Amino acid sequence: MEKKFSIVIPSYNCAKPIMLTLTSLELQTFPSDRFEVIVVNDASDDGTDEVMKTYTPPYSLIYIKNDTRQGRAFTRNAGVKRAQGRYLVFLDADFLVVPEFLEVLNTYNHKYPNHVISGFPHSLYGAFTQYYPHFSNHQKKKMRRILEPNGLWDKSWLPNNLIVDIVTPDDLRRNFRKLLSVILPSRLSKIDNREFMSTDVAPWLMFITRCVSVKRRHFMEVGGFQERFIKYGIEDWELGYRLHKHGLSYRSMNQIIGYHQEHPSTIRKDDPELNNLRMFYDIHGTGDPELALLSICHPWKDPQLYKTLLRELKKWKSRDDEYSKLGGVMEKALHQSAKAFIGARIQE
């Protein structure tokens, strides 16, 4: 039978979270013979390889391992090369989906056939499925606040340098609802949530690879992920922007379809996302206000401000009076701001 979905999961040092993610796919209400899962191990050194080689799920599983670390863009493309499904579904290794996930996605695909379907922003809900000794103090306090009322917190974890499983694969198989005891609310306000779901300006911001789906044909037509992006960040938005320019519309699944498994925060001293933004400009230029505005107003920090500015600019430019000239001046200023941001040579 033809595969409807090919679920592509890149993984780097996620041995514990990925097993919960894969277990959640065992529990799908959508027929298991209609989807395949492709895991691409980006040269992990935490035992992922050993765990994956002993895992035998009830669905079709393809396992690939990179010899050396290649980054998310290359790794996802490697998974797509093995895909047979009509639709690609990109999930992060630490994103655990609800049993109805594929069934809900299938409904959206039927209703919006030429759309990119995104789990964002409802994919921002978290779950404390493991305790990590390297959690920040803030994360530990937050975890205790969530777990203690449900009798799941143990203060003896604190002095020990051990990872503790709060939810196991067998827990999910026995009773998926145990997960409800470890859920962390979304950090987005209702206003920010609404702004990210809006598609009148910059709809491509919804292309977040934590959970997003696109027809394989459309993915191939635009060339897949840009493999120049090696470090973390923006490689998903860059592909989302190309799909948007290719004529695809965007739609958010307006319900919770999964949970991000919390892990220690990573501090990136080299701030690679800024270099990746420079690379974004190197590929697409700075002429589009939706891109140029990124240099001074980051959507993650204030999506309402980012989108409101774009709407006002669009409104001014459509007029036949002095506001149209003002819109042109603003657009030129954004272009110059982005050019100034590019500054030094792009570091790849």
TAHU-V375408 format. One record per backbone hydrogen bond with DSSP energy under -1.0 kcal/mol. CO is the residue of the C=O (numbers start at 1). NH is the residue of the N-H. If there is no record, write none. Layout:
# TAHU-V375408
co: (CO:CO)
nh: (NH:NH)
This chain:
# TAHU-V375408
co: (3:4:5:6:7:8:9:11:14:16:17:18:19:20:21:25:31:34:34:36:37:38:39:40:41:41:47:48:49:60:62:64:71:72:73:74:75:76:77:79:80:86:87:88:89:90:92:94:96:98:99:100:101:102:103:104:105:106:107:108:112:114:116:117:118:121:125:126:127:127:129:129:131:132:136:137:138:139:140:141:142:143:144:147:147:148:154:155:157:164:168:169:170:171:175:176:177:178:179:182:184:189:190:191:192:193:194:202:203:204:206:208:210:211:212:213:214:215:216:217:218:219:226:234:235:236:237:238:239:240:241:242:243:244:249:251:253:257:259:260:268:271:272:273:274:275:276:277:278:279:280:281:288:288:289:291:292:293:293:298:302:303:304:305:306:307:308:309:310:311:312:313:314:316:321:322:323:324:325:326:327:328:329:330:331:332:333:334:335:336:337:338:339)
nh: (86:87:36:89:38:91:40:42:18:20:21:22:23:24:25:28:34:4:5:7:62:9:64:11:43:66:51:52:53:37:39:41:75:76:77:78:79:80:81:82:83:216:6:214:8:212:95:261:259:101:29:104:105:106:107:108:109:110:111:112:115:249:251:213:253:124:260:184:129:262:166:167:164:135:140:141:142:143:144:145:146:147:148:150:152:151:157:158:160:131:172:173:174:175:178:179:180:181:182:128:126:193:194:195:196:197:198:205:206:207:208:211:92:119:90:117:88:219:220:221:222:224:229:238:239:240:241:242:243:244:245:246:248:247:116:118:255:98:96:127:271:274:276:277:278:279:280:281:282:283:284:285:291:292:293:294:295:296:297:302:306:307:308:309:310:311:312:313:314:315:316:317:318:319:324:326:327:328:329:330:331:332:333:334:335:336:337:338:339:340:341:342:343)
